Amino acid sequence: MEWPNVANALARFEPPFSRDALEELRRRWDEWAPYLITEVEHLAGGGSPFLDEAEEELNARYYFGCWLAAKMRDVRFYRPLVAASHCDSERADLIFGDELTDGLPWQLASLCDGDESLLKALAEEAAMWCRHAALKAMQIRVIEGDADADALVAFLERLCAREKEVMRRGAWNYEREPID
């Protein structure tokens, strides 16, 4: 099976899902991961998540790619995935769907290349559920022994103090603006 066949088999969220295509992708991960990274970079750049705009049929390749990248701990996906997560709630729901609260945090935690400043920025600046995903990813990293608990607690204390000030001013909303 070659890349065009795999790409086509993984393009749609409709059964039957091609186990053969997923196995071939896993087997040839190093060769084909760059194609999937391009899919995530496309989303990060504001590109459409649809295969067909007229039918609003979602492209499933980035979904399969992110999950397999997380399984493989391929940190090349980390920065594009964080960038794709910097969006408003409507776009986040469109791109990530149900994965926004369950899958995205685990993907971010698994893909993190050690630079938690990207997760912190996401937790401070993104829309509500992407913020949640970043915070949960940081918690997962602590539980898994990949990050320092004291550093996370210190960050959360600073974040909560800033949120308190935003709320005190009555300027808070679910679509975050960067906090000074």
C-alpha positions in Angstrom: 0.0 0.0 0.0 1.4 3.4 -1.0 0.8 6.8 0.5 -2.0 7.9 -1.8 -4.0 4.8 -0.9 -3.4 5.3 2.8 -4.2 9.0 2.6 -7.5 8.2 0.9 -8.4 5.4 3.3 -7.8 7.7 6.3 -9.5 10.8 4.9 -13.0 10.2 6.1 -14.7 9.5 9.4 -16.9 6.7 8.1 -16.8 2.9 8.7 -15.4 0.6 7.9 -12.1 2.2 9.0 -9.1 0.7 7.2 -7.1 -1.2 9.7 -4.7 -2.1 6.9 -4.1 1.6 6.2 -3.5 2.4 9.9 -1.1 -0.6 10.2 0.8 0.5 7.1 1.0 4.1 8.4 2.4 2.8 11.7 4.9 0.5 10.0 6.1 3.3 7.6 5.7 6.1 10.2 9.1 7.8 9.6 8.4 7.9 5.9 4.9 9.2 6.0 4.6 11.3 9.2 5.7 14.5 7.3 2.5 14.2 5.2 0.4 14.2 8.4 2.4 17.0 9.9 1.6 19.1 6.9 -2.1 18.4 7.6 -1.8 19.8 11.1 0.3 22.7 9.9 -2.5 23.5 7.4 -4.9 23.7 10.3 -2.5 25.8 12.4 -2.3 28.2 9.5 -6.0 28.7 9.5 -6.7 26.2 6.8 -10.0 24.4 6.4 -10.5 21.1 8.2 -12.8 20.0 5.5 -12.2 17.6 2.6 -15.1 19.0 0.8 -16.3 22.5 1.7 -19.7 22.1 0.0 -20.6 19.0 2.0 -18.6 20.1 5.1 -17.0 16.6 5.2 -14.2 16.7 7.8 -10.7 15.5 6.8 -9.9 12.7 9.3 -6.2 12.4 8.5 -5.1 15.0 11.1 -7.1 13.1 13.7 -5.5 9.8 12.9 -2.1 11.4 12.5 -2.2 13.1 15.9 -3.3 10.0 17.7 -0.7 7.9 16.1 2.0 10.6 16.6 1.0 10.6 20.3 1.4 6.9 20.5 4.8 7.1 18.8 5.7 10.2 20.9 6.7 12.0 17.7 7.5 15.5 19.0 7.5 16.9 15.5 3.7 17.2 15.9 3.9 19.2 19.1 4.4 22.7 17.8 1.9 22.5 14.9 -0.7 20.9 17.2 -0.3 23.7 19.8 -0.5 26.3 17.0 -3.7 24.7 15.7 -5.1 24.8 19.2 -4.7 28.6 19.4 -8.2 29.3 18.0 -11.6 30.4 19.0 -14.1 28.0 20.5 -16.1 27.5 17.3 -13.0 26.5 15.3 -11.7 24.3 18.2 -15.0 22.4 18.3 -14.9 22.0 14.5 -11.3 20.8 14.4 -11.2 18.7 17.6 -14.8 17.8 18.3 -15.2 15.5 21.3 -11.4 15.1 21.4 -11.1 18.6 22.7 -11.6 17.6 26.3 -10.5 14.0 26.3 -8.0 13.4 23.5 -6.3 16.7 23.0 -4.8 16.9 26.5 -3.3 13.5 26.2 -1.9 14.3 22.7 -0.4 17.5 23.9 1.2 15.8 26.9 2.5 12.9 24.8 3.9 15.1 22.1 5.5 17.8 24.3 9.1 18.2 23.4 9.9 19.5 26.9 9.1 23.2 26.1 6.2 23.8 28.4 6.2 27.5 27.5 3.9 26.6 24.6 1.5 24.9 26.9 1.6 27.8 29.3 0.8 30.3 26.5 -2.0 28.1 25.3 -3.4 27.9 28.9 -3.2 31.7 29.1 -4.4 32.8 25.7 -6.6 30.3 23.9 -10.3 29.7 24.0 -11.8 28.0 27.0 -11.6 24.3 26.0 -8.1 24.6 24.5 -7.0 26.3 27.7 -8.5 23.4 29.6 -6.6 20.9 27.3 -3.3 22.7 27.9 -3.8 22.8 31.7 -4.8 19.1 31.7 -1.7 18.3 29.5 0.6 20.0 32.1 -1.1 18.0 34.9 -0.6 14.7 32.9 3.1 15.5 32.4 3.5 15.9 36.2 1.7 12.7 36.9 3.8 10.9 34.3 7.0 12.3 35.8 7.8 14.4 32.8 7.4 17.8 34.6 7.9 19.3 38.0 4.8 19.5 40.3 6.1 22.6 42.1 6.6 24.5 38.9 3.1 23.6 37.8 1.6 24.8 41.1 3.6 28.1 40.9 2.3 28.6 37.3 -1.3 27.9 38.4 -1.0 30.3 41.3 0.1 33.1 38.9 -2.5 32.2 36.4 -5.3 32.2 39.0 -4.1 35.5 40.4 -4.3 37.0 37.0 -7.7 35.5 36.3 -8.9 36.9 39.6 -7.9 40.4 38.4 -9.6 39.9 35.1 -12.8 38.8 36.8 -12.5 41.7 39.3 -12.4 44.1 36.4 -15.4 42.3 34.9 -13.5 41.9 31.6 -13.4 38.1 31.4 -15.1 36.0 28.8 -14.7 32.6 27.3 -12.8 33.8 24.3 -9.6 34.9 26.0 -7.4 37.8 25.2 -3.8 37.6 26.2 -3.3 38.3 29.8 -0.5 40.9 30.6 
